[in-house]
Amino acid sequence: MTSWLSTLKTDTPEEGYELAVKLARVAVKLTQPDAEVRDQLRPEYAEDSDALIAASQVVATHFATVAAANDHWRDKS
C-alpha cells in the first residue's frame, strides 16, 4: 500500500473532520480488502442503528485525534 497519510495537520476543523472520516474508511478497507464483500455487507449495517452509531463513534475518536494534533485549531499568535 502506498503512503497516503503524511500528516494529521489540517487548516480547519472541517478539513479535520473530513480526514477523520477518511481514516475510518481506510481502516474498513484495510480490515476487509475485498470490495465485493464490503458491498455485500453494506445493506446489513446501513439499516442497523447500532452499527451506524458505532461508525460515528469511530469517526469521533479519529476526529479527537486529529483535533489534538492540530491543537484544536487554536491561534498561537
C-alpha positions in Angstrom: 0.0 0.0 0.0 1.3 3.4 -0.9 1.6 6.1 1.8 -1.4 8.4 1.8 -1.2 10.0 5.2 1.7 12.4 5.5 0.3 14.4 8.4 -2.7 14.9 10.7 -2.4 18.7 10.4 -5.3 20.4 8.7 -6.2 24.1 8.2 -9.7 23.9 9.6 -11.9 21.8 11.8 -14.0 20.9 8.7 -10.9 19.5 7.0 -10.0 17.7 10.2 -13.4 16.1 10.2 -13.1 15.0 6.6 -9.7 13.5 7.5 -11.3 11.6 10.4 -13.9 10.1 8.1 -11.2 9.1 5.6 -9.2 7.4 8.4 -12.3 5.4 9.3 -12.9 4.5 5.7 -9.3 3.4 5.1 -9.5 1.3 8.3 -12.5 -0.6 6.9 -10.8 -1.1 3.6 -7.7 -2.5 5.3 -9.8 -4.7 7.6 -11.9 -6.0 4.7 -9.9 -5.6 1.5 -12.4 -7.3 -0.7 -14.6 -4.6 -2.2 -17.3 -7.1 -3.2 -17.6 -8.4 0.4 -17.8 -4.7 1.7 -20.6 -4.1 -0.9 -22.5 -7.2 0.2 -22.3 -6.2 3.9 -23.3 -2.6 3.4 -27.1 -3.2 3.2 -26.9 -5.1 6.6 -25.3 -2.2 8.5 -26.9 0.6 6.5 -30.2 -0.1 8.4 -28.7 -1.1 11.7 -28.8 1.8 14.1 -26.2 0.2 16.5 -23.8 -0.3 13.6 -24.3 3.3 12.4 -23.7 4.7 15.9 -20.6 2.6 16.2 -19.3 4.0 12.9 -20.0 7.5 14.2 -18.0 6.7 17.4 -15.0 5.6 15.3 -15.1 8.8 13.3 -15.4 10.8 16.6 -12.4 9.1 18.0 -10.4 9.8 14.9 -11.6 13.4 15.0 -10.4 13.8 18.6 -7.0 12.6 17.5 -6.9 15.0 14.5 -8.1 17.9 16.7 -5.4 17.2 19.3 -2.7 17.0 16.6 -3.9 20.4 15.4 -4.0 21.8 19.0 -7.8 22.2 18.4 -7.1 24.8 15.7 -6.1 27.5 18.3 -4.2 30.5 17.1 -0.9 30.6 18.9 -0.1 34.2 17.9 
